[in-house]
């Protein structure tokens, strides 16, 4: 089996180059400058892979043409060609190469002599970037001589509510995008030629930072390209539009020290800048007293953790629904009373919601304010549980009515200190107020990590369950 020469561009590098030619060049010639993939980003990649494998059930009995590893795609190209010649009608991860450009398609199907291609996405809608992806795939596949009658996107149907066994045909939606990708062919062809030239350059292309660094995807060379930006900078100003940040940057206004009184900022943004420059905290004593007057003992301090599986695991759940699996409650009867703690952590072996509800209601049945940080999250979860489990709705709605938000004084800048770095997230507020406390030493240091590790309890049979819990 003769193999084609190694490809110059792939679908992923083509998309990278369309976003930023400097990123494309660095990826090819200075790969070690690349940022390390975060656990959260890797989880998204893994989710996409698992969704793609699940969608194969829509077209069962196919042959997997995936390469053994990332560096052996040429074997996959040759294998795909042989499968087509041998009359195979369903091919998973079919790979094609045309004029130095490589593209693989998730599912390739031949019905009544007609070839159709399907690309699987873990999204709940079709995005413009998906059309550009598919336009490159179409150009390569048809360039090899295969007569492709259609190309469709298979994506998650977020209207599907699971009841009983998972229904694959209801979980996924399928939509042809052939017309859109055919319209993109002239652009794709011109971009391929341009990007091939970029890769032949002797030096790194000169491309300044800009909105393209995060649109449509976050760049994995940010640390390298943004190393000249000081901390803090105009990019750290809270709630300042991205476009406005780059307008200031291009005028040479980068550091807080560069921000003159005539630079238009709202009150909160100006407070952040002034607090940094003066290194002083801001205290609105009247506003803080007014907020504290709304709180009363007894008091519960409540926090939730959730995970949102793309594929619904339980009855009365839907794709990407936030499923609560853990809570922490501290209780204080009065100002001088003992602080007591109780918690719930699901086993990861079934739907955690009923046990979550029943123990939460039991432990918060006494009167008292329920204090949360960012009440919208906890209220949203409780209201969702009330809708899904109406037998508990009245009690859950009563708890919602008792919730107060301790984030309020920080969000409204009743208190601000430079150490908060413009944020009112508890991840910044806590260590700013209590330097001996923080999240940096925790092995599971944020809600995203908690969600990932809890999914391990469900899906990873080799995981150390007790260590994770």
N, C-alpha and C positions, 0 to 999 in steps of 0.2 A: 504494500500500500504506500504509494508515493505521497509525500507530504508537501503542501504548498510552502513557500518561504514565509518567515515570520511576518506578521502584519505590522503595518506602520501606525494605523489608527484602529481603535475599537469604538463601540458605541459609547462607552463611558468616557473615553478620552476625547471623542468628538464633541460630546456635550460639554465637557470641561473646557475645551478650546473655544467653543461658541460663547461661553460665559467669560473666559479670560485667557488670552493666548499666552500670557506669562505663566499662568498656572499650568497650562499644557506643557510648556517648555520645561518648567521646573519638575514636573512629574516625570518627564522623560530623561532629563539630564542631571537633575539634582534631587533625586527621590528622597534622600536622607533628610532633606529640609522639611519634609512633610510632617504635619502634626500627628500625634498619636491618636488613633481612633478611640473615642470615649466608649465606656461601657454602654451608655444609652444609645449611641449611634450604632454600635455593633448589634445591639438588640433589635434595632430597626432593620438592619440588614438581614439578621436571622429570621425576623418575622416575615420579611418579604420572601425569603427562601421557602419557609414552611407554607406560606399561603400559595406560592407557586406549585408546590408539590401537592397540596390539597386539591387545587383546581384541576389537576390531571384526572381526577375522578370523573370530570365532565366528559372526558375522552379516554376511557380505560383501554388497557391492553397495548399501550404504546411501548416503544423502545427508547431508552434513555441514552442520548448521545453525549452526555456531559463528559468533559475531559477529566482525567484523574486528578489534575491539579491546574492551577491558574496558568502555568507555563506550557501547557500541552494542548492548547486550543487547535493547533494545526492537525493534531490527531483527530479531534472532534470534527473538524471540517471534512477530512477525508472519510471518516466513518459515516457522517451524514450523507455524503455523496454516494457512498456504497449502499446505504439503506434505501435511498431514493431509487437507485438503479435496480435494486433487488425487489422493488414493489412494496416496500413498507408503507402503510397508510397513516400511521400515527407515530410521530417522532417528538420526544421531549428534548428540549435544549438543542434543537437543530442548529448547527453552526455553518455559516457561509463566509466566504472571503472573496472579495472582488477588488482588483486593482489596489491591493495592499490594505484594504479596509475590512475588518472583521465584525460580524454581527451574529448574535445567537438569538433565537426566538423561543419563547417558552414552550409553545405547543404548535406543531405543524401537522395539519390533517388533510388527507386526500379522500374526497367523497365523490363517487361517480366520475372519476377522472379529473376532478377539479381540486386544486390546492388552496387551502385557506390557512392563515396564520393567526395565532392568538398570543397576545402578550398579557401577562397577569400582573396586576398591581394590588398592593394592600390598601390602597386609598378607597374612599367611598364615593369618588367622582372622577371624571376624566379631566386632567389638567393639561394646559398648553404644552408643558414640558413632555408629557407622554406622547403627544402628537409628533413633536420633534424627534424624540427617541425612535418612534415607529417609522418616521419618514426616512431616517438613516437605515433602519433595518430593511425597509421596502426597497430602497435604492440598491443595497448590497445583494439582497436575495434575488431580485429581478435581474440585476446585473450579471448574475451567474447563469442566467438563461432559464430559470424556473418561472413558469407562468403562474403568478400569484393572483388569484381572482379577488381576494379580500384579505384585509387585516383588521382585526378587532381587538379591543381592550376588554379584558375580563377584570372586573373590580368588585369590591365588597358592597352588597346591598344593605345599607344601614336601616332599611325598613323591615328587615327580617327579624322576627321574634321567635326564638327557639321554644318549641314545646315538644319534648320527647327527643327522638333521634335527630341528629343533625341532618338537615335536608340540603344537600350540596347545590342542587339546582335553584333553590330559593336563596341560599347564602350569597350566590354570585349573580351579577348582572353582566351582560355582554352587549357591546355596542361597536358597530363598525365605524372606523375613522378613515376609510379608504379615500374619500373625497378630499379630506383635509391633508392627508400625507401626499397625495398626488400634487396638490397645489404647492407643496413645499419642495418638490424635487429640484427645481432650478436653484433654489437657495442652498439646498444640501450639497449639490454638485459643486457649486462655487466655494462653499465652505470647506469641503474636503480638499480642494486644490490649495486654498489659502493656508489651511492648517498643516498640510504636508510641507509647504514652504517654511512655515514658522519652525517646524522641527529641524529644518536644515540650517537654521541660523547659527552663527558662531558664538553669539552672545545672548544673554537673557534679554527678551524684549522689554522695552521701557514702558511699563504700565503702572500708573499711580493707583493708590487705593481709591475706591469709590463704591457706589451703590452695588456694583456688580460683585463685590466681595461676598455678599450674602444673598444675592438674587440671581437665579431662582434657588440656588443651593448654597449652603455654607461652604466656604473654601477651606481646604485642608492645608493651605500654606499661609494662613492668617498670621501665625506667630512670626514667620519670616518677613512677610510684607508689611506688617504693622509694627515692627520693632522700633521704629522711629517715633511712635506716638507715646508721649509721656503719660504718667498716671498722677492725678486725674487729667482728663482732657475734655474738650467739648463733646466727645463721644460718650462721656459718662454723665452728661446732664440729663436729669430725669425727665421723661416724657417730651423730649425735644425731637421733632420729626427728623427722620434720617436724612431727608433732602436738605433740611436746614443745617444739620451738623456738617454736611459736606460743603455747603455754601460757605460757612464760616472757615472751614479747613482750607478751602481754596483761596480765601482772602488772607491766609496766614494767621488766623485766629485759632490757636490750637490749645494752648495751656489756659488755665483759669486766669493766670496773670495777664493774658492777652485780651481778656474780655473787658472792654471799656463800658462806661455807663450808657453809651448810645446803642449798644447791642441789645436788641429787643429780646427780653426774657419775661416769663410770667413771674408772679411773686414767689412761688415755690422754687423755681429755677434760680432766681436771683438770690434767694436765701441760701441755697446750696453753695453757690459761688462765693458769696460774701463770708459764709461761715468757714469755708476752706481758707480764704485769703487772710482772715483775721484769727483763724484757729480758735474760734470761740463757739460754744454751744448756744442754741437759741431755745428759750423757755417762755412759753405763753402760760403763765401761772393761772390766769383766770380761766382760760380754755381748758386746762388740765383739771382744775377743780370742778368745772361744770361737767366734764366727762365723768369724773370719779363719783359725782353726786348721783349719777344714773345707776351705779352699781350698789348692790346690797348683799349682805350675808344672809343665809348660808350661800356658799359659792362653789361651783364646780368649774374646774379647768379642763377643757376637753380638746382632744386632737384626734383626727382620723388619718388612716392610710388606706389607699385604694389601689387597685390595678385595673387595667382596661384591656382585656384580651380582644384581639381582632376577631377571633372566632368565638361566638357565644358558647360558654361551657355549661350553662345551667338553664333550666326552664325559666320562662319569664325574663330572659335577658337577651340583649341584642348586641351587634358588633360594636366594639369600643365603648361599651357602657362602663362607667366607673363602678366597680364592685368593691365595697368596703370589706376589708379583711382584718383590720386592727384598730383598736382605739386605746387611748390612755386617759384616765380620769384621776385628777387630784381633787379632793374635797376638803373644804374648811368650813366649819360651822359658824365661827365668828372670827373677828380680827385676831384674837389671841389663842384661837383653838388649834388643836393638833392637825397637821396636814396629813391626810390619809390618801393612799394611792391604790387604785385597782386598774386592771387592764384586761384586754381580750386580744388574743391572737389565734386566728383560725388554723386548723391543722393542715389545710391544703389538700384535703381528700374529698371534698364535696362542696356544695353551695354554702358559703359562710354566712349568708345574709340573715337567715332566720335566727341563728344563735347570736349573731351580732345585735340584732334588734332586741331580742328578749333580754339578754344580759344588760344591754345599755339602758333599756327602760327600767329594769329592776334596780339598777344602781343610781338612777337619777330620779327616782320617784318622789323623794323628799323635796319640799319647796327650796328654791334658791336660784340665783342667777347662774346661767351657764356661759362661761367665758371662753371664747375661741379667738384664734388669731387668723383673720381673714374669714369672716363669718359666711361669706357667700359660698365657700366650699362646703362647710359642714351643713349649712341650711339646704344646699342643693342636694347633697347626699340623702339627708333625712326626708326631704320632699319626694325624692325619687323612690325611696323605700316605701313611703306611704302610698305612692301610686301603684307600686308593684305588689305590695302586701297590704291591701285595704283593711284587713282585719286588725292591723296595728295603726291605722291612719290617725285616729283621734289622739292617741297617746303621743305619736311622733310629732304631730302638729303642735301639741301642747309644749313639747320640748323646744321646737323651733321658735315659738313665741317667747321663750325665756332666754334666748341667745343674745349676748352682747359681744361686741367686737373690740378687743384690746388693740387691734391694729389702728383704730381710728386716730388716736393722738399723734401717731407717727406719720400716718398717711396725710393728715391735715397739717403737718408740720407744727403741731403744738409743742413738740419737742424735736430738736434736731441737733446732731453733733457731727462734725466732719468725718468721724470714723464710720458713719453710716453710709458714706460714699454715694449719697443721693438716693439711696434705696430705703424703702420701708418694709422690705422683706425681713422676716424674723432671722434669716441666716446672717443678715448684716446688723440688725438692731440688737440682737442678744449679745454678741461679743463686744459691740460698741458700748453697751451699758454695763456689762459684766465681763471684763476682759478675761477672767479666769474660766469662763464658760464659752463653748463654741462647738462647732460640728466637725472641725478639722481632724480630731483624733478618732472619730467614730468610723468603724469599718463600713457601716451602712449609714451614710451621712446625709441623705436627702430622700425625699419621697420617691423620686425616680428610681434610685437604687433599691429602696424597699420594695417597690413594685416588681423590679427585675428578679430580686431574690425570692419573692413569694412565688413568682411564676416557676422558678426552679423547683420549689416544693411540689408543684403540680406536675411538671413535665419531665424533670430530670430524675430518672430512677437511680442514678448513681450519686446524687447529691447527698451531702451529710445533713440530714434533716434537722438533727438536734443542734448542730453548730449554727445553721442558718437561723433557726428559731431563736 
